[in-house]
Each structure stands twice: as structure tokens, then as C-alpha cells.
Amino acid sequence: MDIKFRPHTREDIPYRMKWFNNPRVTKYLGASSQKKATKKTANKWFDDYEKESRKGTKKFFTVFDGKIPIGLVGLSRIHRINGSTDLFIIIGDDSYIGKGISKTIMNFIVNEYGFRKLGLHKINLGVFSDNKIAVNLHKKIGFKIEGTMKDESFFDGKYHDLYSMAIFNKKK
Ligand SMILES: CC(C)(COP(=O)(O)OP(=O)(O)OC[C@H]1O[C@@H](n2cnc3c(N)ncnc32)[C@H](O)[C@@H]1OP(=O)(O)O)[C@@H](O)C(=O)NCCC(=O)NCCS
């Protein structure tokens, strides 16, 4: 396995669309992710992303195994004064699930990029409490639950609790 990261580009839109139309990926991503991703919605997301990326408030990377795109990871709402941000991760390609790659990806975005490169103080993320794999992953990386937003989103026929989790940069 040769896991690499490169800035997310417009050429990656077809992969984004494919991944966001994979029920395994969107199962726990909330009400807004249950709608079908189309070329129009994916392009709109990228237009907004480009603006934010230029301002330095959002930065996403496409994850590759060699030349094969397998997922997406990024930081949103990067706030330079507070030193805070929100993290998002997906492994879109089913054949790369359950292989421990998620820890390599999290280590890159949290430690290498968020803490070392950007010098951030705190990385937040929101994860639905029934997304056991993601909750376990985040705990293993060192994220702690700071609070629970009860019945935060309605999808799959019921309300879901959202954990607000965070990790701190010990050097900042
Ligand atoms: C979250 C995601 C990136 C994790 O990648 P993954 O390859 O599935 O996860 P891993 O196999 O590395 O497992 C991570 C940890 O979860 C735990 N885990 C794995 N499968 C599990 C299961 N079925 N139930 C409970 N815990 C499980 C394990 O403890 C594992 O840690 P370990 O390797 O030390 O045992 C991936 O599942 C994904 O893309 N999910 C859809 C998008 C998503 O939910 N993103 C997170 C938004 S916050």
C-alpha cells in the first residue's frame, strides 16, 4: 500500500460523486448526505470550496493508494485566531475499508497538516453516536467527546445523537 495525499481538485469530482452515492459512506453522514449527489451538486460544492480554499478557511485532500483515488479528508472552518477547525474523512472505495488506512489518513490530517503545518490548537469533528467505526477510530487517534447534541439530525427513519469530539495540539 502506498498512501499519498494531494490537494483536492476539480478533476476529482467524479470520484466525489461516486463516493457520496455509496450508501456505506453516507449511512451516518446526516440528513443532507442522504440526497443523491449529482454533477450539479458536486460542481456547486467545488465552486464554494475553491472560494474558501483561497481564503484559507477550508482545505481538502484526495487520498490515493499509488495512483488509485480512494478517499477524501479535509479541514473546514479553519479559524486562525482561535486555532480551530472541523475535520471530515471518508474512505470512498469499499476495498480499502477495514485495513487500518484510516489511522494513516487521520495522522496526516491531524498531526502533519493541522498541527504541524498550520499550527492549529484544536481540531473538532461531529460524528453520529451510532457510527461506531468512526467513533472508535477517532477515540484511538486521541479525540475526546466534549458533548452530545441530542436528536441533532433525522435520517433513516429516526433521530440521531451527534457527538462533538475534539483533539488538542499539546505544543500550541
Ligand atoms: C470512518 C472510516 C474512514 C474508517 O475507516 P475504516 O477502514 O472503516 O476503519 P478501520 O477498519 O481502520 O477501523 C477503525 C477502528 O474502528 C473499530 N471498528 C472497525 N470496525 C468496527 C465495527 N464494525 N464496529 C465497531 N468498531 C469497529 C476498530 O476498533 C478500529 O480500530 P482498530 O484497528 O484499532 O481495531 C470509514 O469507515 C468511512 O469512510 N466511513 C464512512 C464515512 C464516515 O462515516 N466518516 C466519518 C465522519 S466523522
The ligand as an ORCA input file, in Angstrom:
! r2SCAN-3c Opt
* xyz 0 1
  C     -14.681      6.195      9.191
  C     -13.805      5.454      8.197
  C     -12.872      6.438      7.485
  C     -12.965      4.426      8.982
  O     -12.209      3.636      8.128
  P     -12.235      2.032      8.270
  O     -11.234      1.455      7.347
  O     -13.653      1.588      8.091
  O     -11.837      1.876      9.799
  P     -10.797      0.882     10.488
  O     -11.005     -0.508      9.975
  O      -9.451      1.479     10.435
  O     -11.366      0.882     11.977
  C     -11.181      1.931     12.886
  C     -11.450      1.394     14.274
  O     -12.871      1.181     14.400
  C     -13.128     -0.063     15.040
  N     -14.055     -0.834     14.221
  C     -13.868     -1.360     12.989
  N     -14.988     -1.967     12.571
  C     -15.900     -1.829     13.563
  C     -17.258     -2.219     13.722
  N     -17.902     -2.875     12.762
  N     -17.892     -1.897     14.875
  C     -17.265     -1.228     15.863
  N     -15.973     -0.811     15.759
  C     -15.297     -1.113     14.633
  C     -11.869     -0.736     15.296
  O     -11.638     -0.654     16.690
  C     -10.812      0.036     14.549
  O      -9.667      0.211     15.322
  P      -8.553     -0.986     15.409
  O      -7.974     -1.101     14.019
  O      -7.569     -0.495     16.385
  O      -9.258     -2.224     15.825
  C     -14.654      4.680      7.132
  O     -15.400      3.665      7.774
  C     -15.590      5.573      6.351
  O     -15.214      6.138      5.342
  N     -16.869      5.674      6.800
  C     -17.896      6.450      6.088
  C     -17.722      7.947      6.258
  C     -17.715      8.349      7.713
  O     -18.506      7.868      8.499
  N     -16.784      9.255      8.030
  C     -16.605      9.747      9.380
  C     -17.326     11.019      9.596
  S     -16.873     11.681     11.176
*
